[in-house]
Amino acid sequence: MIAVAVYPVLVSMGRVKSVVEDAREEFINSEEDIVITDSIVPENRTFTMVDTRNGSVVQVPIDFQRTTPSIANLTRPRPEGYVIPRTWSGVAEKLEILGLKVERMN
């Protein structure tokens, strides 16, 4: 019984991992500017709720702040690379361990 219940969870986790990995790859390969700051989109929505005083269904106006899609306020072009001082050689080594390409300048 436990294996039957666990299997769908593992399948779902695999899908989530796949979606995250695909999104990372898409972000890395993107040519679009990087968003530094963004703003929300305020809008008025109506939510259906139950009035606890009498049990009736009511429409309640809500000030809603939508975050997707966001509006970019400040963007920057993607960097081609970074210059790391020689005194930070330990940082460069850690970046290499993490899989980043590090070129040493003469």
N, C-alpha and C positions, 0 to 999 in steps of 0.2 A: 504494500500500500504506500509506504513512504516513497519508494522509488518512482511510483507513478505520479505522485504529487510533486516531486522534486524535478522531474524531467522537464515539464513545461516552464518552470522557473529558469532552469539552465538554458533552455532554448531562448527565452526572452532576454536573459542576460547576454547571450551570444549576439542577439540582434542589436541590443543597446551598444555593446562593444563595437560591433561592425559599423553602426551609424556614427559613433564618436570617431572611430578611426578614419572613416570616409570624410567626415567633416574636417578633421585635422589635415588630411591630405589635400583637400580642396583649398583650405586656408593657406597652406604652405605654397601651393602651386599657383595661387591667385596673383594676378598682376594689378589688382585694385589697390587703391590707397588704404592705409590702415586708419581706422577710426580711433581718434584719441579721446574725444568727448562726444556725447550725443545727448539728445533731449527726448523727453517723453511727449506723447501726443495726448493732451487732455480731451476727454469726450464725455458726454452725458449718456448714461445707459439706464435702462430700467430693468430691475431684477424682480423676479416673481418670488415672493416670500409668504410665509404663513404668519398672520397676526396672532401672537401668543395670548392675547386677551380674549379673543373670541373664536379663534380657529379659522377665520376667513382668509382666503388667498388675496393678497394685495400686490400691487405694482409699486415698487419703491424706487424713486429716482436716485441714482448713485453717480457721484463725480468719479469717473474712472480714468486712470492714467495708463494708457496703452504703451507698452515698451517694444512691441514688434509690429510693423517694422519701426525702427528708431530713426530719428532724423539726426544726421551727422552735423555737429557744430564745428568740429576741428578735425582735419585729416592730415596725414603726412604720407609722402610717397614711401614705398618700401625701400629700405636700405639695401645697397648692393653688398655691404659688409661692414665690419666694425674694426677699428684700430685698437688693439689691446697693448698697453705699455709692456715692455720687456719685464718690468718688475712684477707683473701679474702673470708670470709664466704658469703658475699653478692653476689659474683660472682657465688658461688656454688648454692645459692638459685635461682638466675636467670636462671642458666642452668637447674635446676630441673623444673622450670616453663615452660621452652621451651621443656621439655620432655626428657631430658637426665637423665641417671641413675647416681646418685651420691652416693658413699659409703663413710661413714665417718670412718677414721682410729682412733684407740685408741692410 
